[in-house]
Amino acid sequence: VSRTQEEMAYLYRPLNPSVLWLLARIVHVCNGAGKPVSLCGEEANNPLIVPFLLGIGLRDLSMAPPAILDIKKLIGGLSIARCESIARDMLQFSTTSEAEAYIRSEVYPTIKPIIPQHYSYIPVESEL
């Protein structure tokens, strides 16, 4: 789904449980086989998604240079145990709405003290 094509953008739902499960499965299989796996794009520099990505075992994120310092600061302020807990929780959801609500109630409060300047990432349904 192209987020830039207006007629298709409504289908872009990175928190869809199928997308989350697929990402987790890809990372698990690649890590288990000793193969490198990385993520490039919007979700790699989305501070609301980064804890999930770390929690599923992803360690290689590619992003636009302006995002690097904040994401590096975020990663340094998170524990892998907390990220794994977030990932476990998020992989249990059956609807995108559940994942979005969890992001609002659990993930945003976790990242806000680490990178408070990311007020623009306050999760509202139109942004997720």
N, C-alpha and C positions, 0 to 999 in steps of 0.2 A: 504494500500500500504506500503510495507516495503522499507524504504529508503536504507536499507543495501543490498537488493537483486539487483544486477546490472541490470538484465533484467526487473525489475519493477521500479527502482529508478526514471526513467523519469516521472512516473505518480505522484510522490510526489510533490504536488503543494499546500502548505499551504495557499497561497493567492488566491486560486480559489474561486470565489464568492459563490459557493455552500457551500464550507467548512466554509467560514466566516459567511454566513447566518445560517448554521446549528449550529455553535458554539453560535452565538447570540441567537438563538431560545432556545437552551438547557439552557443557563444561565438564560434567561428570565423566562422560565417555572419553573425552579428549584427555583429561587429567589422568584417568585410569590407564590410558594407552600411552602415556608419556608424550603426548602430542601437544604442541603449543596451541593455545586458544586465546583469542583477543576479541574485544568489542570496540568498534569504531562508530562514531556518530553521536546523535543527540542524547541517547540514553547513557553513554559513557561519561558525559559531563553534566548529567542531571543529578544534583546532590540528593534528590529524593529517591533515586533508584540505585545509586552507588552502594549503599549498605546492603541491599539485596544482592547485587552483583558480587560483592566481596563475600557475602554469606554463602553463595553457591560455589565459591572457589575460584572465581575469576580474578586474575591478578594482573592482567594486561589490558589497560584501557587506553584508547586513542581518542584524542579530543582536540578541539581548536586551542591554539596557544593561550588565548585570554582566560580559558577555564582552568588551566593547569595548576596555578598557585592555590586557588580556592579548593579544588578537588584534592590536591596534595595535603592541604591543611585539614580537610575533612577526614581523609583516610587516616592521617596521623592522630586524629582525635577520637577515632572509633576503635573499639576492641573487636577482634575477629569473633569472639564468643557472642557479643551482642549482634553482630551482623549475621552470624549463623542462626541465631534465634529469630531475627527478623525474616530471614529467608524461609526457615521452617514454617513460621506463621503464614507468610504470604503464599506458600505452596499449598496451603490447606483451603484456600478460598475457591469458591466455585463461580463467583461472579466478579466482574470488573468493579462493580460498586463496592463490594466488600474490600477489595484491595485498595481502592481509593479512600475509603473510610479509614482503613488501617494506616495508610500513609499520613492522613490528616491527624489521627489520634496518637500514633506511636512514633513514626519516623520523623515527621517534621519537628516535634519537640526534642528529639534526640540530636538532630543536626543544627537546630537554631543556635544553641550556645556555642557551637564550634565555628560556624560561619554565619553570624547574625546579619551580615550585609546582604544575604540572599533572600531578602524579604520578597523579591519578585517571584520566588519559588513557592510562596504560600499556596498550598494545593487547593485549588477549587476545581470542580468538575470540568469546567471549560478548558483548563490547562492540562488536565491529566488525560 
